Amino acid sequence: MGKSTLINRLIGVKLSIVSRRAQTTRHQILGIYTDARAQIAFLDTPGFQLQHSSALNRAMNRTVTNALKEVDAVLLVVEAAKIAASDREIIAMLPKTVPAFAVVNKIDKLKDQKLLLPIIDEIGKTFPFAEIVPVSAETGAGISDLLDSLVAYLPQGKATYDEDAITDRPERFLAAEIVREKLFQSLGEELPYGTTVEIERFELDRHLRRINATIIVSKPAHKAMVIGAKGAKLKSIATRARKDMEQLFGGKVFLEVWVRVKQGWSDDARALRTLGYN
C-alpha cells in the first residue's frame, strides 16, 4: 500500500525499504521530519499480521500494538483503488483515544479522479477519522496537505531531536535493511518469507565503511536461489546494496555478503532476539 514509500516522502530521505511485495517492513523505524513549524516523529511499523502465526509474526504484531499505545496520532494508509477486507480488520482495531487519519494513497494510479470521492465517502463510514487525506507517495501530491493536517492536531512541545536528525537507528541497522531490500527487489515473490539479514561486521575507517553482511535463509534450496547461477544473483544484490549505502552514508563502502542456512530461525525466540526482533 506504499506505507514505507510514504514515510520516505515525508522525511525526504529513503529511510524505510520498499518493494512491490507486501509485508516488507519487519522492524519499527523512526523517521524524523523537522521544519520551521514543527518536528514530527513518524513510526513506520510492520503491517499487522492477520494470517500467519510464527514467532516472527507475533513479534511484529507486538511492535504494532505497543506503538499504538504511545503515539499522538495514527496514520492508516489505504489504496485509492479499493478498501480491502484486511483494511477493515485493521480499522476495527484503531484506538479512539488519539486522532486517526486515513491516508488514501496512490491517487495518481486512478484512471478517473472522480472515483476518489466515493472511496473517501466509503472510508469515512468505517471509522470517525479526524481527516481523510488523499495523497500520492510516489509523486508527492497531497503530502504538504497531510503535514498541515498533522501539525494542526499534534500536541505542542519542545523538539526532541536535532534539527538535521532523520532517524535514531544506527547505520549498522540501516545497512542490513538495505541488503534486505535488494533481496526483495531481486527475487520478488520468489523470495522465501523465512529470509533475513544480519550484519556481522561494521567498521568505520576514516571515510570507508567495511561491512560484512550475512543473508540468512531457512532451507538449503533457498541458499541456491539467493546465490543464483555462478553467484550472479548475490553479486547483483551486493553491488546494488553497496551503491545505496554509499549514497545514504555519504562515503565509500566495502561490502561483502554471504548466505547461511539457519533452519527454523523465524520460529525461534532466541534467534529472533539476536536478530533484533523483540
Rosetta blueprint (number, residue, H / E / L):
1 M L
2 G L
3 K H
4 S H
5 T H
6 L H
7 I H
8 N H
9 R H
10 L H
11 I H
12 G L
13 V L
14 K L
15 L L
16 S L
17 I L
18 V L
19 S L
20 R L
21 R L
22 A L
23 Q L
24 T L
25 T L
26 R L
27 H L
28 Q L
29 I E
30 L E
31 G E
32 I E
33 Y E
34 T E
35 D L
36 A L
37 R L
38 A L
39 Q E
40 I E
41 A E
42 F E
43 L E
44 D E
45 T L
46 P L
47 G L
48 F L
49 Q L
50 L L
51 Q L
52 H L
53 S L
54 S L
55 A H
56 L H
57 N H
58 R H
59 A H
60 M H
61 N H
62 R H
63 T H
64 V H
65 T H
66 N H
67 A H
68 L H
69 K H
70 E H
71 V L
72 D L
73 A L
74 V E
75 L E
76 L E
77 V E
78 V E
79 E E
80 A L
81 A L
82 K L
83 I L
84 A L
85 A H
86 S H
87 D H
88 R H
89 E H
90 I H
91 I H
92 A L
93 M L
94 L L
95 P L
96 K L
97 T L
98 V L
99 P L
100 A E
101 F E
102 A E
103 V E
104 V E
105 N E
106 K L
107 I H
108 D H
109 K H
110 L L
111 K L
112 D L
113 Q H
114 K H
115 L H
116 L H
117 L H
118 P H
119 I H
120 I H
121 D H
122 E H
123 I H
124 G H
125 K L
126 T L
127 F L
128 P L
129 F L
130 A L
131 E E
132 I E
133 V E
134 P E
135 V L
136 S L
137 A L
138 E L
139 T L
140 G L
141 A L
142 G L
143 I H
144 S H
145 D H
146 L H
147 L H
148 D H
149 S H
150 L H
151 V H
152 A H
153 Y H
154 L L
155 P L
156 Q L
157 G L
158 K L
159 A L
160 T L
161 Y L
162 D L
163 E L
164 D L
165 A L
166 I L
167 T L
168 D L
169 R L
170 P L
171 E H
172 R H
173 F H
174 L H
175 A H
176 A H
177 E H
178 I H
179 V H
180 R H
181 E H
182 K H
183 L H
184 F H
185 Q H
186 S H
187 L H
188 G H
189 E H
190 E H
191 L L
192 P L
193 Y L
194 G L
195 T E
196 T E
197 V E
198 E E
199 I E
200 E E
201 R E
202 F E
203 E E
204 L E
205 D E
206 R L
207 H L
208 L E
209 R E
210 R E
211 I E
212 N E
213 A E
214 T E
215 I E
216 I E
217 V E
218 S L
219 K L
220 P H
221 A H
222 H H
223 K H
224 A H
225 M H
226 V H
227 I H
228 G L
229 A H
230 K H
231 G H
232 A H
233 K H
234 L H
235 K H
236 S H
237 I H
238 A H
239 T H
240 R H
241 A H
242 R H
243 K H
244 D H
245 M H
246 E H
247 Q H
248 L H
249 F H
250 G L
251 G L
252 K E
253 V E
254 F E
255 L E
256 E E
257 V E
258 W E
259 V E
260 R E
261 V E
262 K L
263 Q L
264 G L
265 W H
266 S H
267 D H
268 D L
269 A H
270 R H
271 A H
272 L H
273 R H
274 T H
275 L L
276 G L
277 Y L
278 N L
